[in-house]
Amino acid sequence: MPCSVVKSFLVSLSRRKPIEPDGEESTFNRCLTTLDLIALGVGSTLGAGVYVLSGEVARDTAGPSIIISFFIAALASIFAGLCYAEFGSRVPKTGSAYLYSYVTVGELLAFITGWNLLLSYVIGTSSVALAWSGTFDDLIGGVISKYFEENASMGLPGLAPYPDVFAAGLVLLLSGVLAFGVKESTNINKIFTAVNILVLLFVIISGFIKGNLSNWQISEEALINATAQFNNLSDTINVTSKYGIGGFFPYGFSGTLAGAATCFYAFVGFDCIATTGEEVKNPQKSVPVGIVASLLICFLAYFAVSAALTLMMPYYMLNEKSPLPVAFQYVGWGPAKYAVAVGSLCALSTSLLGSMFPMPRVLFAMARDGLLFHPLTKVTAKGSPAIATISSGIVAAIMALLFDLEALVEMMSIGTLFAYTLVAICILILRYQAAPSEDMDLQTKESNSKFGFLKPPSSPTSSTARRVTVLTISSVVCVVALCVTLTQAIDALVNVEAWSVVLVCIFSFILLLILIFIWIHPQNPIRATFMVPFLPVLPLLSTLINVYLMVQLGSATWVRYAIWMLIGLVIYFGYGIRYSVQRKRLRTDQTNIETVSSKTDMDIFKEERF
């Protein structure tokens, strides 16, 4: 009896949601076009990092080869983007990675994914609001910070030096705009994104006009002189360059790869497009095109801006905090800093909107499935999830107002990378699932003729699907082991110590075997408007990159993350598992289960005029 109870409990944790569940209808307004999605993706991804990150990475990590770093980072991001694009075409619903997990691997992992997404969105919103406030404060001479430091200083561990009322007010203001209507907020986003792109075009063209190729061919002697000058030394005897060895790869190709790991985070944000599935006129086409196009535009912008910056000024002279204004000052175009300031504020505005836009939609999707609290499902007459928008905005505003977010920003990376990883895994599992009709047709053949593990049938069955699922889980375990080894034994690998090399070779060989075993299995023949190419290589590569970046994060970050996950699991096991709508579907034979969509008339309330 206890065994059956445990088995029933475990099965309930892995229950999956149908792509088209009975009794569920969308309450959103389909009003967004492909252009809206591209603008949303570009605005969210191409934030203030384009104005700051290039200088920081070029000066200390990669030098002029930062353009190669951005190329590698874009390639890695495209792997994740393609997985999202396929799911967007197959599952045109609100919920992003949360929903993709729910229809593929089950309820518990779906909740964990959604909880991770909420973590990354709320911290992302708060940190961007603080950056907006800080940038504006710098432009007006630090008036805001001086006033609050003198009159409302906090000075407690974990809290900000002073309450940032401006940042909190900004979050609440944008929450109101988003709650008012999706079309209105995307129109505002398009305006800010257009201004940002125009400023970046000005930066790129100016850089190529005033740039000099000799800045990509700096000699080591010049760098030694610069190091001596930095250290106030009168001669260069026994002086070692602190800026690398010069040339296009001053820090070696390892520096370029290290730069790529940092630049990868510059492409985070495109996943907000995946939350708009029920608000797009033609989601099967627009969502994949929006994701791929926005990533391509962002790559071209990062690539061109970093090239222009390193051509305008020697990389070792770049300012880490304000590289573009200093570079324009260097070439004699000082007033251009005002254009850069306008572009930076517009980029921060679109990035803030991009962080806030998906948060209430994930909340809504989780509440609609019964895993979070039901009031979050209420929408306005224009189809905007108002209660979820205002609630998430208040939480983000409180965090921006009171907390020191520098220590929490790395937690945002865990949430995003975990979602990317699970989406890649889900693509592998989904593409090898058996179609119901085919599975029935092949069931008798399978029972009569036993095929070997290396000779699967020509079409997928439940048996081959289970094998691929087991192989996929094994590959993830192997990827984690490989990434931990590469991180913890890096010194031993550099010194070519036998034990470390053997471990890496073993894990790599096992991973290659698993990849081959997955590859020989038949894929589901059902076609989507967009499909990930090079299966199963591309999703596994995406998983490897994401897991490697996750294991680089510090232990303190993982402890904070564990606390956040504990809170989430308490909510799930205390509330979500009992009120799960899918649980009700499986427990009854009724087709009209009481869901949000069946109570549309009650939940849609009239929108107040502003």
Solvent accessible surface area in square Angstrom, and as a share of the most:
residue,aa,sasa,rsa
1,M,180,0.80
2,P,100,0.63
3,C,109,0.65
4,S,62,0.40
5,V,84,0.48
6,V,83,0.48
7,K,142,0.60
8,S,72,0.47
9,F,88,0.37
10,L,103,0.51
11,V,89,0.51
12,S,24,0.16
13,L,20,0.10
14,S,60,0.39
15,R,21,0.08
16,R,118,0.43
17,K,9,0.04
18,P,59,0.37
19,I,67,0.34
20,E,121,0.54
21,P,10,0.06
22,D,80,0.42
23,G,29,0.28
24,E,16,0.07
25,E,125,0.56
26,S,48,0.31
27,T,17,0.10
28,F,18,0.07
29,N,73,0.37
30,R,102,0.37
31,C,19,0.11
32,L,0,0.00
33,T,49,0.29
34,T,37,0.21
35,L,114,0.57
36,D,1,0.00
37,L,0,0.00
38,I,32,0.16
39,A,10,0.08
40,L,1,0.01
41,G,0,0.00
42,V,4,0.02
43,G,0,0.00
44,S,13,0.08
45,T,7,0.04
46,L,0,0.00
47,G,7,0.07
48,A,21,0.16
49,G,29,0.28
50,V,1,0.00
51,Y,8,0.03
52,V,56,0.32
53,L,27,0.14
54,S,1,0.01
55,G,0,0.00
56,E,75,0.34
57,V,4,0.02
58,A,0,0.00
59,R,48,0.18
60,D,77,0.40
61,T,36,0.21
62,A,1,0.01
63,G,0,0.00
64,P,0,0.00
65,S,0,0.00
66,I,0,0.00
67,I,14,0.07
68,I,54,0.27
69,S,0,0.00
70,F,0,0.00
71,F,98,0.41
72,I,48,0.24
73,A,1,0.01
74,A,9,0.07
75,L,87,0.43
76,A,11,0.09
77,S,2,0.01
78,I,42,0.21
79,F,32,0.13
80,A,1,0.01
81,G,1,0.01
82,L,22,0.11
83,C,1,0.00
84,Y,1,0.00
85,A,0,0.00
86,E,0,0.00
87,F,0,0.00
88,G,2,0.02
89,S,6,0.04
90,R,43,0.16
91,V,2,0.01
92,P,18,0.11
93,K,26,0.11
94,T,0,0.00
95,G,0,0.00
96,S,0,0.00
97,A,0,0.00
98,Y,0,0.00
99,L,5,0.03
100,Y,1,0.00
101,S,0,0.00
102,Y,0,0.00
103,V,15,0.09
104,T,5,0.03
105,V,31,0.18
106,G,1,0.01
107,E,0,0.00
108,L,40,0.20
109,L,68,0.34
110,A,0,0.00
111,F,0,0.00
112,I,28,0.14
113,T,0,0.00
114,G,0,0.00
115,W,20,0.07
116,N,0,0.00
117,L,1,0.00
118,L,13,0.06
119,L,3,0.02
120,S,6,0.04
121,Y,19,0.07
122,V,11,0.06
123,I,3,0.01
124,G,6,0.06
125,T,0,0.00
126,S,0,0.00
127,S,25,0.16
128,V,24,0.14
129,A,0,0.00
130,L,44,0.22
131,A,45,0.35
132,W,37,0.13
133,S,3,0.02
134,G,33,0.32
135,T,35,0.20
136,F,61,0.25
137,D,11,0.06
138,D,113,0.59
139,L,90,0.45
140,I,74,0.37
141,G,51,0.49
142,G,11,0.11
143,V,91,0.53
144,I,27,0.14
145,S,23,0.15
146,K,121,0.51
147,Y,128,0.49
148,F,40,0.17
149,E,87,0.39
150,E,142,0.63
151,N,97,0.50
152,A,38,0.29
153,S,77,0.50
154,M,50,0.22
155,G,65,0.62
156,L,108,0.54
157,P,131,0.82
158,G,54,0.52
159,L,48,0.24
160,A,10,0.08
161,P,85,0.54
162,Y,36,0.14
163,P,22,0.14
164,D,12,0.06
165,V,76,0.44
166,F,70,0.29
167,A,0,0.00
168,A,9,0.07
169,G,36,0.34
170,L,26,0.13
171,V,0,0.00
172,L,87,0.43
173,L,119,0.59
174,L,24,0.12
175,S,1,0.01
176,G,25,0.24
177,V,35,0.20
178,L,1,0.01
179,A,11,0.09
180,F,61,0.26
181,G,1,0.01
182,V,4,0.03
183,K,66,0.28
184,E,59,0.26
185,S,1,0.00
186,T,1,0.01
187,N,61,0.31
188,I,60,0.31
189,N,0,0.00
190,K,55,0.23
191,I,114,0.58
192,F,72,0.30
193,T,9,0.05
194,A,53,0.41
195,V,50,0.28
196,N,0,0.00
197,I,49,0.25
198,L,116,0.58
199,V,14,0.08
200,L,3,0.02
201,L,85,0.42
202,F,78,0.32
203,V,0,0.00
204,I,23,0.12
205,I,100,0.51
206,S,3,0.02
207,G,0,0.00
208,F,107,0.45
209,I,117,0.59
210,K,75,0.32
211,G,25,0.24
212,N,84,0.43
213,L,116,0.58
214,S,59,0.38
215,N,17,0.09
216,W,47,0.17
217,Q,132,0.58
218,I,20,0.10
219,S,62,0.40
220,E,82,0.37
221,E,125,0.56
222,A,36,0.28
223,L,0,0.00
224,I,41,0.21
225,N,72,0.37
226,A,16,0.12
227,T,4,0.02
228,A,5,0.04
229,Q,144,0.64
230,F,116,0.48
231,N,74,0.38
232,N,138,0.71
233,L,89,0.44
234,S,122,0.79
235,D,77,0.40
236,T,59,0.34
237,I,126,0.64
238,N,150,0.77
239,V,22,0.13
240,T,118,0.68
241,S,17,0.11
242,K,95,0.40
243,Y,12,0.05
244,G,16,0.15
245,I,111,0.56
246,G,7,0.07
247,G,26,0.25
248,F,52,0.21
249,F,77,0.32
250,P,2,0.01
251,Y,53,0.20
252,G,27,0.26
253,F,110,0.46
254,S,83,0.54
255,G,8,0.08
256,T,0,0.00
257,L,88,0.44
258,A,50,0.39
259,G,0,0.00
260,A,7,0.06
261,A,36,0.28
262,T,55,0.32
263,C,0,0.00
264,F,4,0.02
265,Y,73,0.28
266,A,11,0.09
267,F,2,0.01
268,V,40,0.23
269,G,11,0.11
270,F,0,0.00
271,D,5,0.03
272,C,2,0.01
273,I,0,0.00
274,A,3,0.02
275,T,0,0.00
276,T,0,0.00
277,G,2,0.02
278,E,1,0.00
279,E,0,0.00
280,V,0,0.00
281,K,125,0.53
282,N,73,0.37
283,P,9,0.06
284,Q,68,0.30
285,K,121,0.51
286,S,5,0.03
287,V,1,0.01
288,P,6,0.04
289,V,63,0.36
290,G,0,0.00
291,I,0,0.00
292,V,46,0.27
293,A,25,0.19
294,S,1,0.00
295,L,4,0.02
296,L,99,0.49
297,I,64,0.32
298,C,0,0.00
299,F,30,0.13
300,L,99,0.49
301,A,10,0.08
302,Y,2,0.01
303,F,69,0.29
304,A,19,0.15
305,V,0,0.00
306,S,1,0.00
307,A,5,0.04
308,A,0,0.00
309,L,1,0.00
310,T,1,0.00
311,L,16,0.08
312,M,4,0.02
313,M,7,0.03
314,P,12,0.08
315,Y,1,0.00
316,Y,36,0.14
317,M,78,0.35
318,L,0,0.00
319,N,62,0.32
320,E,70,0.31
321,K,170,0.72
322,S,48,0.31
323,P,1,0.00
324,L,1,0.00
325,P,34,0.22
326,V,50,0.29
327,A,0,0.00
328,F,0,0.00
329,Q,113,0.50
330,Y,109,0.41
331,V,26,0.15
332,G,61,0.59
333,W,86,0.30
334,G,12,0.11
335,P,104,0.65
336,A,11,0.09
337,K,81,0.35
338,Y,140,0.53
339,A,36,0.28
340,V,6,0.03
341,A,18,0.14
342,V,79,0.45
343,G,0,0.00
344,S,15,0.10
345,L,30,0.15
346,C,12,0.07
347,A,0,0.00
348,L,6,0.03
349,S,15,0.09
350,T,1,0.00
351,S,13,0.08
352,L,1,0.00
353,L,4,0.02
354,G,2,0.02
355,S,19,0.12
356,M,3,0.02
357,F,1,0.00
358,P,0,0.00
359,M,4,0.02
360,P,1,0.01
361,R,1,0.00
362,V,0,0.00
363,L,22,0.11
364,F,0,0.00
365,A,2,0.02
366,M,0,0.00
367,A,2,0.02
368,R,7,0.02
369,D,3,0.01
370,G,9,0.08
371,L,0,0.00
372,L,5,0.03
373,F,96,0.40
374,H,69,0.31
375,P,76,0.48
376,L,21,0.11
377,T,0,0.00
378,K,74,0.31
379,V,1,0.01
380,T,5,0.03
381,A,69,0.54
382,K,77,0.33
383,G,4,0.04
384,S,0,0.00
385,P,0,0.00
386,A,11,0.08
387,I,62,0.31
388,A,0,0.00
389,T,3,0.02
390,I,71,0.36
391,S,40,0.26
392,S,7,0.04
393,G,0,0.00
394,I,80,0.40
395,V,78,0.45
396,A,0,0.00
397,A,5,0.04
398,I,83,0.42
399,M,32,0.14
400,A,0,0.00
401,L,48,0.24
402,L,59,0.29
403,F,78,0.32
404,D,60,0.31
405,L,6,0.03
406,E,148,0.66
407,A,49,0.38
408,L,36,0.18
409,V,53,0.31
410,E,74,0.33
411,M,10,0.04
412,M,50,0.22
413,S,14,0.09
414,I,0,0.00
415,G,0,0.00
416,T,8,0.05
417,L,0,0.00
418,F,42,0.18
419,A,1,0.00
420,Y,2,0.01
421,T,12,0.07
422,L,12,0.06
423,V,0,0.00
424,A,1,0.00
425,I,20,0.10
426,C,0,0.00
427,I,0,0.00
428,L,1,0.01
429,I,9,0.05
430,L,29,0.14
431,R,15,0.05
432,Y,2,0.01
433,Q,41,0.18
434,A,22,0.17
435,A,10,0.07
436,P,110,0.69
437,S,73,0.47
438,E,42,0.19
439,D,27,0.14
440,M,143,0.64
441,D,98,0.51
442,L,27,0.13
443,Q,83,0.37
444,T,88,0.51
445,K,126,0.53
446,E,40,0.18
447,S,82,0.53
448,N,129,0.66
449,S,66,0.43
450,K,191,0.81
451,F,54,0.22
452,G,41,0.39
453,F,83,0.35
454,L,117,0.58
455,K,155,0.66
456,P,28,0.18
457,P,29,0.18
458,S,111,0.72
459,S,34,0.22
460,P,1,0.01
461,T,1,0.01
462,S,34,0.22
463,S,17,0.11
464,T,1,0.01
465,A,8,0.06
466,R,150,0.55
467,R,57,0.21
468,V,1,0.01
469,T,38,0.22
470,V,94,0.54
471,L,20,0.10
472,T,0,0.00
473,I,100,0.51
474,S,43,0.28
475,S,0,0.00
476,V,32,0.18
477,V,98,0.56
478,C,10,0.06
479,V,0,0.00
480,V,62,0.36
481,A,28,0.22
482,L,11,0.06
483,C,0,0.00
484,V,64,0.37
485,T,16,0.09
486,L,50,0.25
487,T,31,0.18
488,Q,141,0.63
489,A,7,0.06
490,I,89,0.45
491,D,105,0.55
492,A,10,0.08
493,L,38,0.19
494,V,108,0.62
495,N,102,0.52
496,V,111,0.64
497,E,71,0.32
498,A,77,0.60
499,W,135,0.48
500,S,0,0.00
501,V,53,0.30
502,V,81,0.46
503,L,64,0.32
504,V,29,0.16
505,C,75,0.45
506,I,84,0.42
507,F,42,0.18
508,S,48,0.31
509,F,121,0.50
510,I,69,0.35
511,L,25,0.13
512,L,100,0.50
513,L,67,0.34
514,I,14,0.07
515,L,37,0.18
516,I,75,0.38
517,F,51,0.21
518,I,0,0.00
519,W,163,0.57
520,I,52,0.27
521,H,6,0.03
522,P,16,0.10
523,Q,67,0.30
524,N,17,0.09
525,P,68,0.42
526,I,94,0.48
527,R,180,0.66
528,A,25,0.19
529,T,99,0.58
530,F,51,0.21
531,M,31,0.14
532,V,2,0.01
533,P,55,0.34
534,F,158,0.66
535,L,16,0.08
536,P,0,0.00
537,V,63,0.36
538,L,10,0.05
539,P,0,0.00
540,L,9,0.05
541,L,70,0.35
542,S,1,0.01
543,T,2,0.01
544,L,46,0.23
545,I,44,0.22
546,N,2,0.01
547,V,11,0.06
548,Y,76,0.29
549,L,10,0.05
550,M,20,0.09
551,V,34,0.19
552,Q,85,0.38
553,L,22,0.11
554,G,37,0.35
555,S,92,0.59
556,A,55,0.43
557,T,5,0.03
558,W,86,0.30
559,V,92,0.53
560,R,79,0.29
561,Y,23,0.09
562,A,57,0.44
563,I,99,0.50
564,W,56,0.20
565,M,20,0.09
566,L,114,0.57
567,I,86,0.44
568,G,0,0.00
569,L,53,0.27
570,V,99,0.57
571,I,37,0.19
572,Y,0,0.00
573,F,83,0.35
574,G,39,0.38
575,Y,48,0.18
576,G,0,0.00
577,I,23,0.12
578,R,138,0.50
579,Y,101,0.38
580,S,0,0.00
581,V,11,0.06
582,Q,7,0.03
583,R,60,0.22
584,K,82,0.35
585,R,28,0.10
586,L,115,0.57
587,R,173,0.63
588,T,56,0.33
589,D,148,0.77
590,Q,122,0.54
591,T,85,0.49
592,N,125,0.64
593,I,11,0.05
594,E,112,0.50
595,T,6,0.03
596,V,4,0.02
597,S,10,0.06
598,S,67,0.43
599,K,48,0.20
600,T,37,0.21
601,D,136,0.71
602,M,148,0.66
603,D,10,0.05
604,I,56,0.29
605,F,81,0.34
606,K,183,0.77
607,E,41,0.19
608,E,141,0.63
609,R,235,0.86
610,F,185,0.77
